[in-house]
């Protein structure tokens, strides 16, 4: 905690093009482990697996674009599969994906809730 956060932050404007997706995540994702206990044999999810989950997200619709929703779901599925169902969560896990929608985007073509 700090009294004046302005000393720590830098404001920067970035440009988005249609279909660009921004992915915001906490270290709880990249530092998630694949074992239910820390015994020296665990591995972390890491940035390489995160990038692979983003790259492997399905392309949606006729325009064949990756959407914020398809990327979010693919990261979530990849991370859950990696950690397994008996994992011990050691850190918070935060993930947000946002997209600048292009005119080609059609909500009805985006991945379903059951993907």
N, C-alpha and C positions, 0 to 999 in steps of 0.2 A: 504494500500500500504506500502511496505517496501523496503528499499534500497538493503538489502541482504537477499534474500529468502532462501539461503542455511542454515541459522540458524534455519529455521522453518521446513525444509524437512528432512526426513530420507529415504534413499534409501534402498530398500529391494527386494531381488529376490525371486520369488515364482515359484513353479513348476506347470505345467499344464499337465494333462493326456488327452488323446483323449476324446473328447466330453465335456470337462469342459467348462463352460460358466462363464465369468466375467461380472458382472452387475455394472455399474457405474451410479450414479444418484445424483442429487442435492437435497437439502432439500425442494425445491419447489414441489417435488412429495410427500414426506411424510407429508408435512405441507399444502397440498392442502385441501381446505374446500369444503363442500358439499352444501353450501348455497350461493346465490348471494350477500348477505350482512352479515356483522358481527353483529348479534343481540343477541348473547349469546346462541343460539340453534344450532350453527354449530358444525360439527365434522371434525376432520382431517383424511385424508387418512391413515396415520400412517404406521409404519413398519409391523404391523400384516397383513394389507390388501395388502401391497407390497409383502410380503412373500407368501400370499395366491395366488396372481396373478401369481407369479413365479411357485408355485406348480401346479396350475391349467392350466398352458400352455400346449397345446396339444403335445403329443409325435408324432414324425414324422417317417414315413417309416417303413420298416420291422424291423429295428433295434430298433424301439420304443425309440428314443432319443429326448430330448428337445433340440431345437436349439436356437441359439441367436435370430434368426428371429421370431420363435414362441413365445419366452419369451418376446421380445420387443413388439410384436403386442398385446399379452395378457395384459401386463402392460398398454399399451396405451389405449386399449379398456376398461379395468377395471377403469382406472383413469378418462377417459372421461365420462363413465357411472356414476361414483361416483359424479363428479363435476356437471354434467348436462350441458345443453347448454346455460344457462343464468348466468354462474358463472363469478365472477370478479377475474381475475388472479392477485394475490398479490405478486407473486415471480416468478423468472425465473424457468422454468421446463426443466431440462436437463436429458437425458437418453441415455446411450450407452451400447450395449451388444456386447461382442466379444466371439468367440468360437475357440477352438483348434479342428479343424475338424478331425474326424477319417476316416479311409478308408471306413467305412460303409456309410458315409454321401453321399447322392445323392441329388443334388440341385433340380432336377425335383420332388422329393418327399416332399420337404420343403413346408411350408404353402404358399398358393397363395397370390397374392396382394389383393384378395377380401375376405380374411379370416375374 
